[in-house]
Amino acid sequence: MKAFKWFFEKKYRVLYAGKENVLVCRRWKRMPESPQEFTDRNAVICGNCGNFIMPRDVICLMPVEKEVDELRPGVIVRKEQGRRMLVGCFHGECALKGLVVRGRLLENREIHFFE
């Protein structure tokens, strides 16, 4: 089945906040919106490294160090526990820099926090 994986999946190039990403979905699945519309509505950019964060990705929250962080396009700032926090990815240094609060990004940029 792995040999035919390319046959069942289709790749779409999308652009968000000046960064290019590739979305992969099943070839015959009918999407209610285009891949670009889905990205524009749901994508987030990591406040630390600038990686794409899409729905179902694990995220962490990290403190805002400077006001410049907030101005970057696609970066989301949340107020948690009385502090302003950047939404960041869960890769490498970002996970170490992030606080204990971790969760998963949902559609419409909602966050489901782990207990």
LINPE-V745965 format. One line per field, one symbol per residue. ss: DSSP state (A for helix, B for strand, O for the rest). phi: phi as a letter, one per 20 degrees, with the letter a starting at -180 (. if undefined). psi: psi as a letter, one per 30 degrees, with the letter a starting at -180 (. if undefined). Layout:
# LINPE-V745965
ss->???
phi->???
psi->???
This chain:
# LINPE-V745965
ss->OAAAAAAABBBBBBBBOOBBBBBBBBOOOOOOOOAAAAAAAAOBBOOOOOOBBOOOOBBBBBBOOOOAAAAOOOOOBBBBOOBBBBBBBOOAAAAAAOOOOBBBBOAAAOBBBOO
phi->.ffdgffedcdceccblmddcdedbffefeefbfgfffffedfcdffddnffcdgnefccdcffebffgfeffneddddclmceceecfddlfffffffffcacfdfmmecdefe
psi->effgefefkkkkklkkhgkklkkklkegkjkflleeeeeefflkkkfefglkklkfkkllkkkkelfeeffkkfkkkljkhglkkkkllhkbeeeeflafjlakkllgglkjkl.
